[in-house]
Amino acid sequence: MSSDTQSRPGEQVQQSTNKWQQSTKDLWRRSTQVWSDSKDKCHQSTMEAWHRSSDSLANSKQRYQQSTAEAWHRSTNTWVDSKTRCRQSTADMLNRSATKLYQSTDRLQRLPQTSNKAIESNAIKHRASKSVESLSTLSRQPSPSIQTSPQNTQPQSYTSPPSSEATQSPQSGPSSESSQSTQSPSEASTDTALPKYDMIDPFSKGQKQEQQIRQLLNMTDQTFFQIHQAKQLRNSKSALLGEIEHNWINSIITDALHVGQDLAKLVEPHRLDMAKRKGKITSANRKRWKIEDCQKAQEKQSRLILHQDRLSRVFTHLRDLTESQKTSPDSEQGKEEDIAELGTSETSIPELSGDSQFVSPVAPAELPSDPIPTTVIAELPGDSALVVANPTPQIPKIIITQTPGDVSVEYLGSPDTPDHASHETNELDEILAWRHARNDVRSQQSTSLSNIIARMDSARVE
């Protein structure tokens, strides 16, 4: 009995040990299986996440490359279009400039040829025939007075017979009319002349800032008034102006207006300050005027004075052009009859009688002034210079003197020498100098444009 009891506890221990080992194995097997399952799931989820991130990265990279390519193509097309438009506009501008240049050159070449050749040739024949006829009449009726130096002095007294007066009356009419027409502008210009103002330099010593601002405001008002008067005269006489003269006058008026507006804009804050403070300026504006605005105002004032001078030249040109083009129907008819008479006249040299011992020289046979005064001002575009076409210079004065058995012809010189330079010539010289300075600015602009186009080409090649 005791042996049975002793053997049972050993069996129980062994059984419990077997059970513990079996449970431990089952637990280890289950934990291992769970670990492998979780590991597989983690690996699978990691691979799925990796594939998803790789796909999104590839898609984003593809979209980025596509957007970059589209942006590059758009910029390239825009660059090519802008370059094409720039070249086209440059070519159009050059074509227009060349066309205007050729047209103005042809017009300037045709003007003196069509108006002066026939008239001058007929005038020479007519004057020569009239002078010879008057010389023959004088040889029949000698005068007691003799001029020894006809080049420097005029005959003191001469009374021509009725026949010579009748022959000289048709040609004295146009010359008297031309002399009156040359004197009339200076006499009649009092009503149409630009007002001249006695200006004091605003920046002279002893001038206060308030006085400087008031004088600058007065100068701008005077400039605007001159521009208004020049516009009125231009509009009233636009029928007498050509296209080139219109462009020249409009450019000067526009430049003067811009300069006056710039000066008025600079002085306007100080004027408002003076209006608020009864003619005084605040310390801040006074300091600003002294440091910054005074220098700018001096530069703009010098430009404004230059444009006022140009406005006066424009006004003088318009006034002279208007008065020279005003001709009455009677004078036009007389000019047509005179030209017809010049065309039909023939040169004849009668025989000179040698009965008289001496004969006083006749009056100088002077050609009349140009019956069709022509002054063309051509402002060519681009870098071209100013082209001025004046009438053909007048023929020198001819004095025909008679001595016993000898006839001499002496030339006294042309009135178109520098000593007899007309006011229009001086004015055109000044305009030419101004236009040369303006063409320098235009040449700089064209040079900068060429540099920009060259830079664009080099950038495109790169």
C-alpha positions as CSV (number, residue, x, y, z in Angstrom):
1,M,0.0,0.0,0.0
2,S,2.8,2.3,0.8
3,S,4.4,1.5,-2.5
4,D,1.3,2.5,-4.4
5,T,1.3,5.8,-2.6
6,Q,5.0,6.4,-3.2
7,S,4.6,5.6,-7.0
8,R,1.7,7.9,-7.6
9,P,3.4,11.2,-6.7
10,G,6.2,10.4,-9.2
11,E,3.7,9.8,-11.9
12,Q,1.9,13.0,-11.1
13,V,5.1,14.9,-11.3
14,Q,6.0,13.3,-14.6
15,Q,2.5,13.9,-15.9
16,S,2.6,17.5,-14.8
17,T,6.0,17.9,-16.4
18,N,4.8,16.5,-19.7
19,K,1.8,18.7,-19.6
20,W,4.0,21.8,-18.9
21,Q,6.3,20.8,-21.8
22,Q,3.4,20.3,-24.1
23,S,1.8,23.6,-23.2
24,T,5.1,25.3,-23.5
25,K,5.6,23.9,-27.0
26,D,2.1,24.9,-28.0
27,L,2.7,28.4,-26.7
28,W,6.0,28.7,-28.5
29,R,4.4,27.3,-31.7
30,R,1.6,29.8,-31.5
31,S,3.9,32.8,-30.7
32,T,6.2,31.8,-33.6
33,Q,3.3,31.6,-35.9
34,V,1.9,34.9,-34.8
35,W,5.4,36.5,-35.2
36,S,5.8,35.2,-38.7
37,D,2.3,36.3,-39.6
38,S,3.0,39.8,-38.2
39,K,6.3,39.9,-40.0
40,D,4.7,38.9,-43.3
41,K,2.1,41.6,-42.8
42,C,4.6,44.2,-42.0
43,H,6.8,43.3,-45.0
44,Q,3.7,43.3,-47.2
45,S,2.5,46.7,-45.9
46,T,6.0,48.1,-46.3
47,M,6.3,46.9,-49.9
48,E,2.9,48.3,-50.7
49,A,3.8,51.7,-49.2
50,W,7.1,51.7,-51.1
51,H,5.3,50.9,-54.3
52,R,2.8,53.6,-53.7
53,S,5.5,56.2,-52.9
54,S,7.5,55.1,-56.0
55,D,4.5,55.5,-58.2
56,S,3.7,58.9,-56.8
57,L,7.3,60.0,-57.2
58,A,7.4,58.9,-60.8
59,N,4.1,60.6,-61.5
60,S,5.2,63.8,-59.9
61,K,8.6,63.7,-61.7
62,Q,6.8,63.2,-65.0
63,R,4.4,66.0,-64.3
64,Y,7.3,68.3,-63.4
65,Q,9.2,67.5,-66.5
66,Q,6.1,68.0,-68.6
67,S,5.3,71.4,-67.1
68,T,8.9,72.4,-67.4
69,A,8.9,71.5,-71.1
70,E,5.6,73.3,-71.7
71,A,6.9,76.4,-70.0
72,W,10.1,76.3,-72.0
73,H,8.2,75.9,-75.3
74,R,5.9,78.8,-74.3
75,S,8.9,81.0,-73.5
76,T,10.7,80.0,-76.7
77,N,7.6,80.7,-78.8
78,T,7.1,84.1,-77.0
79,W,10.8,85.0,-77.6
80,V,10.6,84.0,-81.2
81,D,7.4,86.0,-81.7
82,S,8.8,89.1,-80.0
83,K,12.0,88.9,-82.0
84,T,10.1,88.5,-85.2
85,R,7.9,91.5,-84.3
86,C,10.9,93.6,-83.4
87,R,12.6,92.8,-86.7
88,Q,9.4,93.5,-88.6
89,S,8.8,96.8,-86.9
90,T,12.5,97.8,-87.4
91,A,12.2,96.9,-91.1
92,D,9.0,98.8,-91.5
93,M,10.5,101.8,-89.8
94,L,13.5,101.7,-92.0
95,N,11.3,101.4,-95.1
96,R,9.2,104.3,-94.1
97,S,12.3,106.4,-93.4
98,A,13.8,105.5,-96.7
99,T,10.5,106.2,-98.5
100,K,10.2,109.6,-96.9
101,L,13.8,110.4,-97.6
102,Y,13.5,109.6,-101.3
103,Q,10.2,111.5,-101.6
104,S,11.6,114.6,-99.9
105,T,14.8,114.4,-102.0
106,D,12.9,114.1,-105.2
107,R,10.6,117.0,-104.2
108,L,13.5,119.2,-103.3
109,Q,15.3,118.4,-106.6
110,R,12.2,119.2,-108.7
111,L,11.4,122.5,-107.0
112,P,14.2,124.8,-108.3
113,Q,14.2,123.1,-111.7
114,T,10.5,123.7,-112.4
115,S,10.3,127.3,-111.1
116,N,13.5,129.1,-111.9
117,K,15.0,127.8,-115.2
118,A,12.5,129.2,-117.7
119,I,11.9,132.4,-115.7
120,E,15.6,133.2,-115.3
121,S,16.4,132.5,-119.0
122,N,13.6,134.7,-120.2
123,A,14.5,137.4,-117.6
124,I,18.1,137.5,-118.8
125,K,17.0,137.9,-122.4
126,H,14.4,140.6,-121.6
127,R,16.8,142.6,-119.4
128,A,19.6,142.5,-121.9
129,S,17.2,143.7,-124.7
130,K,15.8,146.5,-122.5
131,S,19.3,147.6,-121.4
132,V,20.5,147.7,-125.0
133,E,17.5,149.7,-126.2
134,S,17.9,152.2,-123.4
135,L,21.6,152.4,-124.3
136,S,20.7,153.2,-128.0
137,T,18.3,156.0,-126.9
138,L,21.0,157.5,-124.7
139,S,23.4,157.5,-127.5
140,R,21.1,159.7,-129.5
141,Q,20.5,162.1,-126.6
142,P,23.8,162.4,-124.5
143,S,23.8,163.7,-121.0
144,P,26.4,166.3,-119.7
145,S,27.1,164.3,-116.5
146,I,29.5,161.4,-116.6
147,Q,30.1,158.8,-113.9
148,T,33.7,157.7,-113.9
149,S,33.3,154.7,-111.5
150,P,30.0,152.9,-112.2
151,Q,30.9,150.1,-109.9
152,N,30.6,151.9,-106.7
153,T,28.3,154.9,-107.5
154,Q,24.9,155.4,-109.1
155,P,24.1,158.0,-111.8
156,Q,23.3,161.3,-110.2
157,S,20.6,162.6,-112.6
158,Y,19.0,161.0,-115.6
159,T,15.8,161.9,-117.4
160,S,14.7,159.3,-120.0
161,P,12.6,160.2,-123.0
162,P,9.0,159.0,-123.1
163,S,9.9,156.0,-125.3
164,S,12.4,154.7,-122.8
165,E,9.9,155.2,-120.0
166,A,7.3,153.3,-121.9
167,T,9.8,150.4,-122.4
168,Q,10.9,150.4,-118.8
169,S,7.5,150.7,-117.2
170,P,6.5,147.0,-117.5
171,Q,9.7,145.9,-115.8
172,S,9.7,148.5,-113.1
173,G,6.3,147.3,-111.8
174,P,7.3,143.9,-110.5
175,S,10.6,145.2,-109.0
176,S,8.7,147.9,-107.1
177,E,6.1,145.3,-106.0
178,S,8.9,143.0,-104.8
179,S,10.6,145.8,-102.9
180,Q,7.3,146.7,-101.2
181,S,6.7,143.1,-100.4
182,T,10.2,142.8,-98.9
183,Q,9.5,145.8,-96.7
184,S,6.0,145.0,-95.8
185,P,6.7,142.1,-93.3
186,S,8.8,144.3,-91.1
187,E,6.1,147.0,-91.1
188,A,3.1,144.7,-90.7
189,S,4.6,142.4,-88.2
190,T,3.6,144.5,-85.2
191,D,0.2,143.0,-85.1
192,T,1.2,139.3,-85.4
193,A,4.5,139.3,-83.5
194,L,5.0,137.2,-80.4
195,P,5.0,139.3,-77.2
196,K,8.5,139.8,-75.8
197,Y,8.9,139.8,-72.0
198,D,11.6,141.5,-70.0
199,M,12.5,138.6,-67.7
200,I,14.7,138.8,-64.7
201,D,16.9,135.8,-63.9
202,P,15.1,134.0,-61.1
203,F,18.4,132.5,-59.8
204,S,20.4,135.8,-59.7
205,K,21.9,136.9,-56.4
206,G,19.6,138.4,-53.9
207,Q,16.5,136.6,-55.1
208,K,14.4,134.9,-52.4
209,Q,12.9,131.5,-52.9
210,E,9.4,132.9,-53.1
211,Q,10.4,135.4,-55.8
212,Q,12.2,132.6,-57.7
213,I,9.0,130.4,-57.7
214,R,6.8,133.4,-58.8
215,Q,9.1,134.2,-61.7
216,L,9.2,130.5,-62.8
217,L,5.4,130.4,-62.7
218,N,5.3,133.6,-64.8
219,M,7.7,132.1,-67.3
220,T,5.6,128.9,-67.7
221,D,2.4,131.0,-68.2
222,Q,4.2,133.1,-70.9
223,T,5.3,129.9,-72.6
224,F,1.8,128.4,-72.6
225,F,0.5,131.7,-74.0
226,Q,3.1,131.6,-76.8
227,I,2.2,128.0,-77.6
228,H,-1.5,129.0,-77.8
229,Q,-0.7,131.9,-80.2
230,A,1.6,129.6,-82.3
231,K,-1.2,127.0,-82.5
232,Q,-3.7,129.6,-83.6
233,L,-1.4,131.0,-86.3
234,R,-0.6,127.4,-87.5
235,N,-4.3,126.5,-87.7
236,S,-5.2,129.6,-89.5
237,K,-2.4,129.3,-92.1
238,S,-2.3,125.5,-92.4
239,A,-3.3,125.7,-96.1
240,L,0.1,127.4,-96.8
241,L,2.2,124.8,-95.1
242,G,3.5,121.5,-96.4
243,E,3.6,118.2,-94.6
244,I,7.3,118.5,-93.6
245,E,6.7,122.0,-92.2
246,H,3.7,120.8,-90.3
247,N,5.8,118.1,-88.7
248,W,8.6,120.5,-87.8
249,I,6.2,123.0,-86.3
250,N,4.3,120.4,-84.4
251,S,7.5,118.9,-82.9
252,I,8.7,122.3,-81.6
253,I,5.3,123.1,-80.1
254,T,5.0,119.6,-78.5
255,D,8.6,119.9,-77.0
256,A,7.9,123.3,-75.6
257,L,4.6,122.2,-74.1
258,H,6.3,119.2,-72.4
259,V,9.1,121.3,-71.0
260,G,6.7,123.9,-69.7
261,Q,4.5,121.2,-68.1
262,D,7.6,119.6,-66.4
263,L,8.6,122.9,-64.9
264,A,5.0,123.7,-63.8
265,K,4.8,120.2,-62.2
266,L,8.1,120.8,-60.3
267,V,7.0,124.2,-59.0
268,E,3.3,123.2,-58.3
269,P,3.8,121.9,-54.7
270,H,5.6,125.1,-53.7
271,R,2.9,127.2,-55.3
272,L,0.2,125.4,-53.3
273,D,2.2,125.8,-50.1
274,M,2.6,129.6,-50.8
275,A,-1.2,129.8,-51.5
276,K,-2.0,128.2,-48.1
277,R,0.5,130.3,-46.1
278,K,-0.1,133.7,-47.8
279,G,3.0,133.7,-50.0
280,K,5.4,132.0,-47.6
281,I,7.0,128.5,-47.7
282,T,7.3,126.1,-44.9
283,S,10.8,125.2,-43.6
284,A,10.5,121.6,-45.0
285,N,9.7,122.9,-48.5
286,R,12.3,125.6,-48.2
287,K,15.0,123.0,-47.4
288,R,13.7,120.7,-50.2
289,W,13.9,123.6,-52.7
290,K,17.4,124.6,-51.6
291,I,18.8,121.0,-51.7
292,E,17.0,119.3,-54.6
293,D,14.4,121.3,-56.5
294,C,16.5,124.4,-57.2
295,Q,19.0,122.6,-59.3
296,K,16.3,120.8,-61.3
297,A,14.4,124.1,-61.8
298,Q,17.6,125.7,-63.2
299,E,18.0,122.9,-65.7
300,K,14.3,123.1,-66.8
301,Q,14.4,126.9,-67.0
302,S,17.4,126.8,-69.4
303,R,15.5,124.3,-71.6
304,L,12.4,126.4,-71.4
305,I,14.3,129.5,-72.6
306,L,15.7,127.5,-75.5
307,H,12.2,126.3,-76.5
308,Q,10.9,129.9,-76.2
309,D,13.5,130.9,-78.7
310,R,12.4,128.1,-81.0
311,L,8.8,129.1,-80.7
312,S,9.7,132.6,-81.7
313,R,11.5,131.2,-84.8
314,V,8.4,129.1,-85.6
315,F,6.2,132.2,-85.3
316,T,8.5,134.2,-87.5
317,H,8.6,131.5,-90.1
318,L,4.8,131.3,-90.1
319,R,4.5,135.0,-90.4
320,D,7.0,135.4,-93.2
321,L,5.5,132.4,-95.1
322,T,2.0,133.9,-94.7
323,E,3.0,137.4,-95.9
324,S,5.1,136.1,-98.8
325,Q,2.3,133.9,-100.0
326,K,-0.3,136.6,-99.9
327,T,-0.6,138.0,-103.4
328,S,-3.5,139.9,-104.9
329,P,-5.1,138.9,-108.2
330,D,-3.9,142.0,-109.9
331,S,-0.3,141.3,-109.0
332,E,-0.6,137.7,-110.0
333,Q,-2.1,138.8,-113.4
334,G,0.7,141.3,-113.8
335,K,3.3,138.6,-113.1
336,E,1.7,136.3,-115.6
337,E,1.7,139.1,-118.2
338,D,5.3,139.9,-117.4
339,I,6.3,136.2,-117.7
340,A,4.5,136.0,-121.1
341,E,6.3,139.1,-122.3
342,L,9.6,137.6,-121.1
343,G,8.8,134.4,-123.1
344,T,8.1,136.3,-126.4
345,S,10.9,138.8,-126.2
346,E,13.8,138.4,-128.5
347,T,17.4,139.7,-128.0
348,S,18.4,142.3,-130.5
349,I,21.5,144.5,-130.4
350,P,21.1,147.7,-132.5
351,E,24.0,149.6,-133.9
352,L,25.5,152.2,-131.6
353,S,26.1,155.6,-133.1
354,G,29.5,157.1,-132.6
355,D,28.4,160.8,-133.1
356,S,28.6,161.6,-129.4
357,Q,31.9,161.9,-127.7
358,F,30.8,160.6,-124.3
359,V,27.7,159.0,-122.9
360,S,26.8,158.6,-119.2
361,P,26.3,155.0,-118.1
362,V,22.7,153.9,-117.7
363,A,21.3,152.5,-114.6
364,P,22.5,149.0,-113.6
365,A,20.4,146.3,-115.4
366,E,19.3,144.4,-112.3
367,L,17.3,141.3,-112.5
368,P,14.1,141.4,-110.4
369,S,13.9,139.4,-107.2
370,D,12.8,135.8,-107.5
371,P,9.1,136.0,-108.5
372,I,8.4,132.7,-106.7
373,P,10.2,132.7,-103.3
374,T,10.6,129.1,-102.2
375,T,12.0,128.0,-98.9
376,V,11.6,124.3,-98.1
377,I,12.4,122.9,-94.6
378,A,12.7,119.1,-94.7
379,E,12.9,117.2,-91.5
380,L,14.0,113.7,-92.5
381,P,13.4,110.8,-90.1
382,G,16.1,108.8,-88.4
383,D,19.7,109.9,-88.5
384,S,19.3,112.1,-91.6
385,A,20.3,115.7,-91.4
386,L,18.2,118.8,-92.2
387,V,17.9,119.5,-95.9
388,V,17.1,123.1,-96.9
389,A,16.3,124.0,-100.5
390,N,16.7,127.6,-101.4
391,P,16.0,129.2,-104.8
392,T,18.8,129.4,-107.3
393,P,21.1,132.3,-106.5
394,Q,20.3,135.4,-108.5
395,I,22.3,136.5,-111.5
396,P,25.0,139.1,-110.6
397,K,24.3,142.7,-111.5
398,I,25.4,143.7,-115.0
399,I,26.3,147.3,-115.9
400,I,26.6,148.1,-119.6
401,T,28.6,151.2,-120.3
402,Q,29.4,152.8,-123.6
403,T,32.6,154.5,-124.6
404,P,33.4,155.8,-128.2
405,G,33.8,152.6,-130.2
406,D,33.8,150.2,-127.2
407,V,31.1,148.4,-125.2
408,S,32.1,146.7,-121.9
409,V,30.2,144.5,-119.5
410,E,31.2,144.6,-115.9
411,Y,30.1,142.2,-113.1
412,L,29.5,143.8,-109.7
413,G,29.0,140.6,-107.8
414,S,26.0,138.6,-106.6
415,P,23.6,139.7,-103.8
416,D,23.8,136.2,-102.5
417,T,27.2,136.7,-100.9
418,P,27.7,136.3,-97.2
419,D,27.6,140.1,-96.8
420,H,24.0,140.1,-98.0
421,A,22.8,137.0,-96.3
422,S,19.1,137.2,-95.7
423,H,17.2,136.7,-92.4
424,E,15.8,133.4,-93.7
425,T,19.3,132.0,-94.3
426,N,20.4,132.9,-90.7
427,E,17.2,131.4,-89.4
428,L,17.7,128.2,-91.3
429,D,21.3,127.9,-90.2
430,E,20.1,128.1,-86.6
431,I,17.4,125.5,-87.3
432,L,20.1,123.3,-88.9
433,A,22.2,123.4,-85.8
434,W,19.3,122.6,-83.5
435,R,18.3,119.7,-85.8
436,H,21.9,118.4,-85.7
437,A,21.8,118.3,-81.9
438,R,18.5,116.5,-82.0
439,N,19.8,113.9,-84.6
440,D,22.6,113.1,-82.1
441,V,19.9,112.0,-79.6
442,R,18.2,110.0,-82.3
443,S,21.4,108.3,-83.3
444,Q,22.0,107.3,-79.6
445,Q,18.5,105.9,-79.5
446,S,19.1,103.9,-82.7
447,T,22.5,102.7,-81.3
448,S,20.9,101.5,-78.1
449,L,18.1,99.7,-80.1
450,S,20.8,97.9,-82.2
451,N,22.6,96.9,-79.0
452,I,19.4,95.5,-77.5
453,I,18.7,93.5,-80.7
454,A,22.3,92.1,-80.7
455,R,21.9,91.1,-77.1
456,M,18.7,89.3,-77.8
457,D,20.3,87.4,-80.7
458,S,23.3,86.4,-78.6
459,A,21.0,85.2,-75.8
460,R,18.9,83.2,-78.2
461,V,22.0,81.5,-79.7
462,E,23.2,80.6,-76.2
